[in-house]
Amino acid sequence: MKVVFHIDELTKWQETKNNVKNLLKIAPEAIIVVSVNGQGITGYLDPVNAEFLELAVTFHACANALKSNGLSKEALPTKVKIVPAGVLDLIELQEKGFAYIKP
């Protein structure tokens, strides 16, 4: 099972964390990507999300969102992969068979 969770609002981090943790409990083999763009990008800087970032999940950040929010890639945790555009990331993942979830 392959799933991409999309966060584009800062307020969606908690709901996404809950969804991902619940999915991992019942499907620990799931391949999960959390793709973040828009205002949601600042959630990577919130210490309350540090534990979430330690899960066996792949995290993506939109380069355009970083720029529009005045952030550098160096400000993000090293685990986060920078993608050129969040929208393109979501399209490519769905083309690869990832189910799309937007909490």
Backbone bond lengths (Angstrom), bond angles and torsions (degrees), N, CA, C in turn:
res aa  C-N    CA-C-N  psi(-1)  N-CA   C-N-CA  omega(-1)  CA-C   N-CA-C  phi
1 M - - - 1.435 - - 1.523 108.85 -
2 K 1.333 115.48 132.68 1.463 121.81 179.74 1.528 108.34 -124.65
3 V 1.325 115.71 129.84 1.463 120.82 -175.64 1.523 110.00 -138.14
4 V 1.335 115.90 137.92 1.459 120.79 171.17 1.524 107.66 -115.99
5 F 1.333 114.80 127.20 1.456 122.03 174.36 1.525 107.64 -100.53
6 H 1.325 116.79 130.77 1.462 122.71 -175.92 1.529 109.63 -107.02
7 I 1.320 115.76 123.35 1.468 121.39 174.54 1.524 108.00 -118.02
8 D 1.344 116.31 120.53 1.462 119.57 174.51 1.534 112.15 -127.17
9 E 1.335 115.75 6.15 1.464 121.47 176.66 1.527 108.40 -133.30
10 L 1.296 116.49 139.37 1.461 121.05 -179.90 1.527 111.12 -58.46
11 T 1.319 117.03 -34.32 1.468 121.46 -177.40 1.524 113.21 -70.77
12 K 1.314 118.94 -8.09 1.467 121.75 -176.87 1.530 113.41 -93.82
13 W 1.328 117.96 -2.86 1.463 119.98 -178.57 1.524 112.54 -61.98
14 Q 1.331 117.75 -46.79 1.465 120.20 -176.55 1.527 110.99 -63.34
15 E 1.319 117.33 -44.94 1.463 120.38 179.28 1.527 110.98 -62.91
16 T 1.318 116.59 -39.86 1.463 120.35 178.21 1.525 110.59 -65.08
17 K 1.324 116.93 -43.85 1.470 120.06 177.40 1.520 110.56 -57.02
18 N 1.308 117.27 -45.29 1.465 120.90 179.32 1.523 111.22 -62.07
19 N 1.337 116.54 -45.33 1.467 120.87 -179.94 1.520 111.55 -61.22
20 V 1.322 116.95 -45.68 1.469 121.46 -178.27 1.526 110.55 -65.18
21 K 1.318 117.04 -46.60 1.469 120.17 180.00 1.526 111.20 -61.82
22 N 1.324 117.37 -42.11 1.465 120.77 178.40 1.521 111.34 -64.16
23 L 1.327 116.93 -40.99 1.463 120.31 178.71 1.525 110.63 -64.34
24 L 1.317 117.30 -43.47 1.465 120.64 -179.74 1.530 112.32 -64.08
25 K 1.326 117.45 -29.32 1.468 120.50 177.27 1.524 111.72 -65.48
26 I 1.336 116.73 -39.53 1.469 119.72 -176.37 1.525 113.07 -98.32
27 A 1.331 116.81 -16.93 1.467 121.17 179.56 1.528 108.89 -141.17
28 P 1.342 117.14 70.14 1.467 119.88 -175.93 1.525 113.92 -63.00
29 E 1.326 117.07 -17.26 1.463 120.70 179.33 1.528 112.47 -84.18
30 A 1.321 117.75 -4.52 1.464 121.48 -176.96 1.526 111.06 -59.94
31 I 1.318 114.78 140.47 1.466 121.72 173.28 1.521 105.84 -95.64
32 I 1.322 116.02 115.95 1.461 120.76 -172.97 1.522 110.57 -121.50
33 V 1.339 114.46 132.32 1.459 122.06 172.66 1.524 106.93 -119.23
34 V 1.319 116.59 134.52 1.457 121.90 171.34 1.525 105.81 -108.28
35 S 1.331 115.54 113.32 1.460 121.47 -177.65 1.528 108.51 -105.80
36 V 1.328 115.89 122.38 1.464 120.73 -172.69 1.526 110.25 -119.57
37 N 1.335 114.82 132.89 1.459 120.67 174.80 1.529 108.72 -145.23
38 G 1.328 116.29 -174.33 1.460 120.60 178.74 1.522 112.50 57.93
39 Q 1.336 114.82 -148.82 1.464 121.15 -179.54 1.524 112.69 -65.33
40 G 1.325 116.73 -19.70 1.460 120.68 -179.86 1.516 113.77 -63.80
41 I 1.320 117.19 -19.77 1.462 121.89 -174.31 1.534 111.99 -58.88
42 T 1.320 117.26 -30.72 1.464 119.76 -177.92 1.533 112.22 -70.40
43 G 1.311 117.56 -13.76 1.460 120.88 176.64 1.515 112.92 -62.90
44 Y 1.321 116.99 -24.77 1.466 120.11 177.03 1.529 111.84 -63.94
45 L 1.321 117.24 -22.50 1.466 121.59 -177.16 1.526 113.13 -91.06
46 D 1.313 117.19 -11.64 1.463 121.76 -176.60 1.526 110.35 -78.65
47 P 1.334 118.02 119.91 1.472 120.86 -178.91 1.530 113.63 -57.58
48 V 1.320 117.45 -24.47 1.461 120.62 179.97 1.540 111.45 -64.98
49 N 1.326 117.04 -18.82 1.467 121.27 179.86 1.527 113.28 -95.28
50 A 1.317 118.47 -0.41 1.471 122.16 -175.83 1.523 112.28 -58.50
51 E 1.317 117.95 -43.39 1.466 121.23 -179.59 1.530 110.80 -64.55
52 F 1.327 116.31 -39.03 1.469 121.39 178.11 1.527 110.50 -59.92
53 L 1.314 116.48 -38.65 1.462 121.28 -178.23 1.525 112.71 -68.87
54 E 1.324 117.36 -12.16 1.463 121.33 178.91 1.532 112.67 -87.70
55 L 1.321 117.64 -8.87 1.464 120.35 179.50 1.524 110.93 -66.83
56 A 1.316 116.25 161.99 1.467 122.34 178.14 1.523 109.03 -77.91
57 V 1.315 114.70 66.87 1.456 123.73 -176.26 1.523 107.23 -136.17
58 T 1.319 116.95 148.45 1.462 121.94 176.42 1.528 108.61 -94.48
59 F 1.322 116.45 136.13 1.462 121.36 -178.99 1.527 109.91 -118.07
60 H 1.338 115.15 132.50 1.463 121.82 177.86 1.528 109.42 -118.61
61 A 1.321 116.21 148.43 1.462 122.67 176.25 1.522 108.94 -131.69
62 C 1.303 116.06 134.66 1.463 122.71 179.90 1.533 110.20 -76.11
63 A 1.330 116.21 126.11 1.467 121.12 178.93 1.526 111.09 -62.95
64 N 1.330 116.81 -36.34 1.468 120.01 178.73 1.528 111.09 -64.11
65 A 1.333 116.52 -40.60 1.467 120.59 179.24 1.528 110.84 -67.01
66 L 1.329 116.30 -37.76 1.466 118.97 176.20 1.523 109.75 -58.32
67 K 1.329 115.28 -48.81 1.461 120.61 -177.69 1.530 111.01 -62.73
68 S 1.327 117.15 -46.87 1.466 119.82 -176.57 1.530 112.73 -69.15
69 N 1.324 116.98 -20.23 1.463 121.09 177.31 1.525 112.54 -100.06
70 G 1.338 116.51 7.37 1.460 121.34 176.27 1.515 114.12 67.69
71 L 1.344 116.31 31.98 1.465 120.76 -178.79 1.524 110.98 -110.93
72 S 1.320 115.86 149.38 1.462 120.39 174.36 1.520 108.54 -100.49
73 K 1.318 115.92 157.75 1.469 119.12 178.19 1.527 110.86 -63.88
74 E 1.319 116.73 -26.72 1.461 121.22 178.90 1.535 112.28 -67.13
75 A 1.316 116.85 -20.31 1.467 120.96 179.63 1.527 112.03 -74.82
76 L 1.329 116.50 -18.61 1.460 120.99 -176.50 1.525 111.91 -87.57
77 P 1.327 116.63 155.75 1.470 119.51 173.17 1.533 109.99 -57.40
78 T 1.313 116.94 146.68 1.470 120.70 -175.97 1.522 112.78 -63.28
79 K 1.311 117.70 -22.46 1.466 121.55 -179.49 1.535 112.40 -69.26
80 V 1.321 117.66 -20.77 1.460 122.15 -174.57 1.525 110.51 -79.39
81 K 1.330 115.78 128.45 1.465 121.89 177.33 1.529 108.67 -92.82
82 I 1.328 115.92 129.44 1.460 120.93 177.27 1.526 108.32 -84.80
83 V 1.329 115.92 128.43 1.465 121.35 176.21 1.527 107.42 -113.17
84 P 1.347 117.78 149.62 1.464 119.90 -176.35 1.531 114.16 -58.54
85 A 1.334 116.21 -40.08 1.466 120.84 -178.50 1.525 109.23 -149.93
86 G 1.312 116.18 129.71 1.459 120.50 -179.07 1.514 112.82 -60.29
87 V 1.318 116.79 -40.71 1.466 120.63 -179.67 1.523 110.22 -62.00
88 L 1.315 117.07 -45.27 1.463 120.74 178.37 1.527 110.58 -63.25
89 D 1.314 117.29 -39.64 1.462 121.90 177.77 1.528 110.29 -57.85
90 L 1.323 116.54 -46.88 1.466 120.85 -179.81 1.524 111.51 -63.34
91 I 1.313 116.77 -41.06 1.470 120.95 178.43 1.521 110.30 -62.82
92 E 1.329 116.33 -49.35 1.468 119.97 -177.71 1.526 112.03 -62.66
93 L 1.321 116.94 -40.79 1.465 119.55 179.22 1.526 111.09 -65.05
94 Q 1.322 116.68 -40.49 1.464 119.40 178.39 1.526 111.11 -67.11
95 E 1.319 117.33 -36.30 1.468 120.43 175.90 1.526 111.26 -64.19
96 K 1.338 116.71 -25.86 1.467 121.59 178.27 1.528 111.81 -87.81
97 G 1.320 117.07 6.02 1.455 120.71 175.85 1.513 116.26 96.03
98 F 1.321 118.44 9.17 1.458 121.16 177.72 1.529 109.43 -75.91
99 A 1.319 116.66 132.41 1.461 121.35 172.39 1.527 107.54 -72.84
100 Y 1.326 116.41 142.04 1.462 121.80 -177.68 1.526 109.95 -100.51
101 I 1.334 116.09 125.51 1.460 121.98 177.21 1.526 108.14 -126.08
102 K 1.324 116.03 127.01 1.471 120.83 175.62 1.522 108.24 -123.13
103 P 1.332 116.28 97.40 1.473 119.41 -179.87 1.530 111.81 -60.95
